[in-house]
Amino acid sequence: MKADRKETLRYLGYRGQEIDSQTERLLDEVEAELERDSSPKSIYQEYPCEADGDKVTIGGFTIQSANLAKNLKGCGHAVLLAATIGRAADFMVKKYSVTNMAKAAITQAAGAAYIESYVDEVQSAIQKEAAARGLYLRPRFSPGYGDFDLSCQKELCAMLECSKRIGLTLTEGNLMMPTKSVTALIGLTAKARESCQMETCSQCGNVDCEFRKEESRG
């Protein structure tokens, strides 16, 4: 598993332009270092959930979010997921911010692409498990999307024991450490037409999808 080069370039702001040889060399170096030093870990757990109006209850925890409720409407269960690639990207950004700002920027982008690729891989495993039970996945939805407040991170991470099990902690402002980490909820539905086969909204051309959300950049 590695960072998706196209996604890295997208995070850097490239839109189909040719990259010069120096940038390509830096990309190669950063990606090799990330792949060598990162330590991807994840955990996920299924919980009963109920979405009603602008409120979602999952595993006894109530979340006030109309956007999340819309995403999980009709789902009796949802999977809570947390994943991280470890601290390598953070250490690299700190190091290169002093010695090579271009490399620091590329590390930020490659780290964001790496964690997205890893979460997609974990989601594929969840999808296979769900399919064996005749279930389908709704698009994953993370704190920080729409009105799904970041303050919910604290309870969600506690539910999965993220600190103990994958080394994922939160700052006072509920930002994740390591920074290249993701938490998300994924609804389970028995109706194929209400599911999503795309791993991220950026891959999908259906701009009218009722579950569509803005993609976050790590």
C-alpha positions as CSV (number, residue, x, y, z in Angstrom):
1,M,0.0,0.0,0.0
2,K,1.4,3.4,-1.0
3,A,0.4,7.0,-1.5
4,D,-1.6,7.6,-4.7
5,R,0.6,9.9,-6.9
6,K,-2.5,11.4,-8.6
7,E,-4.0,12.2,-5.3
8,T,-0.8,13.7,-4.0
9,L,-0.6,16.0,-7.0
10,R,-4.3,16.9,-6.5
11,Y,-3.5,18.0,-3.0
12,L,-0.6,20.0,-4.3
13,G,-2.9,21.8,-6.7
14,Y,-2.0,20.2,-9.9
15,R,-4.7,19.7,-12.5
16,G,-3.2,17.7,-15.3
17,Q,-0.1,19.9,-15.7
18,E,3.3,18.3,-16.4
19,I,5.6,18.1,-13.4
20,D,9.2,19.0,-13.7
21,S,12.1,16.6,-13.0
22,Q,13.0,18.2,-9.7
23,T,9.4,17.9,-8.4
24,E,9.3,14.3,-9.6
25,R,12.5,13.5,-7.8
26,L,11.2,15.1,-4.5
27,L,7.9,13.1,-4.9
28,D,9.9,9.9,-5.3
29,E,12.0,10.6,-2.3
30,V,9.1,11.6,0.0
31,E,6.9,8.7,-1.0
32,A,9.8,6.2,-0.4
33,E,10.5,7.7,3.0
34,L,6.8,7.7,4.0
35,E,6.3,4.1,2.9
36,R,9.4,3.0,4.8
37,D,8.7,4.8,8.0
38,S,4.9,4.8,8.3
39,S,3.0,2.3,10.5
40,P,-0.6,2.1,9.3
41,K,-3.1,1.0,12.0
42,S,-6.9,0.9,12.1
43,I,-9.8,-0.3,14.1
44,Y,-13.5,-0.4,13.4
45,Q,-16.6,-1.6,15.2
46,E,-20.3,-1.9,14.2
47,Y,-22.9,-0.2,16.3
48,P,-26.7,0.1,16.2
49,C,-27.6,3.5,14.9
50,E,-30.8,5.6,14.5
51,A,-31.1,8.8,12.4
52,D,-34.0,11.1,13.2
53,G,-34.3,14.6,11.8
54,D,-31.1,16.4,12.7
55,K,-30.0,13.8,15.3
56,V,-28.1,10.5,15.2
57,T,-27.7,8.0,18.0
58,I,-24.9,5.5,17.6
59,G,-23.9,3.1,20.3
60,G,-25.7,5.2,22.9
61,F,-23.9,8.4,21.8
62,T,-26.1,11.2,20.4
63,I,-24.8,13.5,17.7
64,Q,-26.6,16.6,16.6
65,S,-26.0,16.8,12.8
66,A,-28.5,17.1,10.0
67,N,-25.9,16.2,7.4
68,L,-24.9,13.0,9.2
69,A,-28.6,12.1,9.8
70,K,-29.2,12.5,6.1
71,N,-26.3,10.2,5.3
72,L,-27.4,7.5,7.8
73,K,-31.1,7.8,7.2
74,G,-32.7,4.3,7.1
75,C,-29.5,2.6,8.4
76,G,-30.1,0.4,11.5
77,H,-26.3,-0.1,12.0
78,A,-23.2,1.9,11.2
79,V,-19.5,1.1,11.3
80,L,-17.3,3.5,13.3
81,L,-13.8,3.5,11.9
82,A,-10.5,5.1,13.0
83,A,-7.2,4.8,11.1
84,T,-3.7,6.4,11.1
85,I,-0.5,6.0,9.2
86,G,1.5,6.9,12.3
87,R,3.9,9.8,13.1
88,A,6.3,9.6,10.2
89,A,4.6,12.3,8.1
90,D,4.5,14.7,11.1
91,F,8.2,14.1,11.8
92,M,9.1,14.6,8.2
93,V,7.1,17.9,7.9
94,K,8.8,19.2,11.0
95,K,12.2,18.2,9.6
96,Y,11.7,19.6,6.1
97,S,10.1,22.8,7.3
98,V,13.6,23.8,8.4
99,T,15.6,22.4,5.6
100,N,13.4,22.1,2.5
101,M,10.0,23.8,2.3
102,A,9.1,22.3,-1.0
103,K,9.7,18.8,0.4
104,A,7.7,19.8,3.5
105,A,4.7,20.7,1.2
106,I,5.0,17.5,-0.7
107,T,5.1,15.5,2.5
108,Q,1.9,17.1,3.6
109,A,0.2,16.2,0.3
110,A,1.7,12.7,0.1
111,G,0.7,12.0,3.8
112,A,-2.9,13.1,3.0
113,A,-2.9,10.8,0.0
114,Y,-1.4,7.9,1.9
115,I,-4.0,8.0,4.7
116,E,-6.8,8.2,2.2
117,S,-5.4,5.2,0.3
118,Y,-5.1,3.3,3.6
119,V,-8.7,4.2,4.7
120,D,-10.0,3.1,1.2
121,E,-8.2,-0.2,1.8
122,V,-9.8,-0.7,5.2
123,Q,-13.2,0.3,3.8
124,S,-12.9,-2.3,1.1
125,A,-12.5,-4.9,3.9
126,I,-15.6,-3.6,5.6
127,Q,-17.4,-3.7,2.3
128,K,-16.6,-7.4,1.8
129,E,-17.8,-8.2,5.3
130,A,-21.0,-6.3,4.7
131,A,-21.6,-7.9,1.3
132,A,-21.4,-11.4,2.9
133,R,-24.4,-10.3,5.0
134,G,-26.3,-8.8,2.1
135,L,-25.5,-5.3,3.1
136,Y,-24.1,-2.2,1.3
137,L,-22.2,0.8,2.5
138,R,-23.2,4.4,2.5
139,P,-20.4,7.0,1.9
140,R,-18.1,7.4,4.9
141,F,-18.7,10.6,6.8
142,S,-16.2,12.2,9.1
143,P,-16.3,14.8,11.9
144,G,-15.7,18.1,10.3
145,Y,-17.9,17.5,7.3
146,G,-20.8,19.9,7.1
147,D,-22.4,20.3,10.6
148,F,-20.8,17.1,12.0
149,D,-18.8,18.9,14.7
150,L,-15.2,18.1,15.5
151,S,-16.1,18.0,19.2
152,C,-17.6,14.6,18.5
153,Q,-14.1,13.2,18.0
154,K,-13.6,12.8,21.7
155,E,-16.5,10.4,22.3
156,L,-16.0,8.5,19.0
157,C,-12.3,7.9,19.8
158,A,-13.2,6.8,23.3
159,M,-15.7,4.3,22.0
160,L,-12.9,2.6,19.9
161,E,-10.2,3.1,22.6
162,C,-8.1,4.7,19.9
163,S,-5.3,5.9,22.2
164,K,-4.7,2.4,23.6
165,R,-5.3,0.4,20.4
166,I,-3.8,2.4,17.6
167,G,-2.0,5.3,19.3
168,L,-4.4,8.0,18.0
169,T,-4.9,10.9,20.4
170,L,-6.7,14.3,20.3
171,T,-5.5,17.8,21.0
172,E,-7.6,20.2,23.2
173,G,-9.2,21.4,20.0
174,N,-10.1,17.8,19.0
175,L,-7.6,17.6,16.2
176,M,-6.0,14.2,15.7
177,M,-2.5,13.2,16.5
178,P,-0.8,11.8,14.4
179,T,-2.3,14.4,12.0
180,K,-2.5,11.9,9.1
181,S,-5.4,10.0,10.7
182,V,-9.1,9.6,10.0
183,T,-12.2,8.8,11.9
184,A,-15.5,8.2,10.1
185,L,-18.9,6.6,10.3
186,I,-20.2,4.3,7.5
187,G,-23.8,3.5,7.3
188,L,-24.9,-0.1,6.5
189,T,-28.0,-0.4,4.3
190,A,-29.9,-3.4,2.8
191,K,-30.8,-1.3,-0.3
192,A,-28.2,-1.3,-3.1
193,R,-29.7,1.7,-4.7
194,E,-29.0,3.7,-1.5
195,S,-25.4,2.6,-1.3
196,C,-22.3,4.1,-2.7
197,Q,-19.7,2.2,-4.7
198,M,-17.2,5.1,-4.8
199,E,-14.5,5.3,-2.2
200,T,-14.5,9.1,-2.1
201,C,-16.8,11.8,-3.5
202,S,-14.0,13.2,-5.6
203,Q,-14.0,10.0,-7.7
204,C,-17.7,10.4,-8.6
205,G,-19.4,12.5,-11.3
206,N,-22.8,12.4,-9.7
207,V,-22.9,15.9,-8.4
208,D,-26.6,15.6,-7.5
209,C,-26.1,12.6,-5.1
210,E,-28.0,13.3,-1.9
211,F,-25.1,11.9,0.1
212,R,-22.4,14.0,-1.6
213,K,-20.1,15.9,0.7
214,E,-17.1,18.1,0.5
215,E,-13.8,16.2,0.6
216,S,-11.5,17.2,3.5
217,R,-7.7,17.5,3.0
218,G,-5.5,16.1,5.8
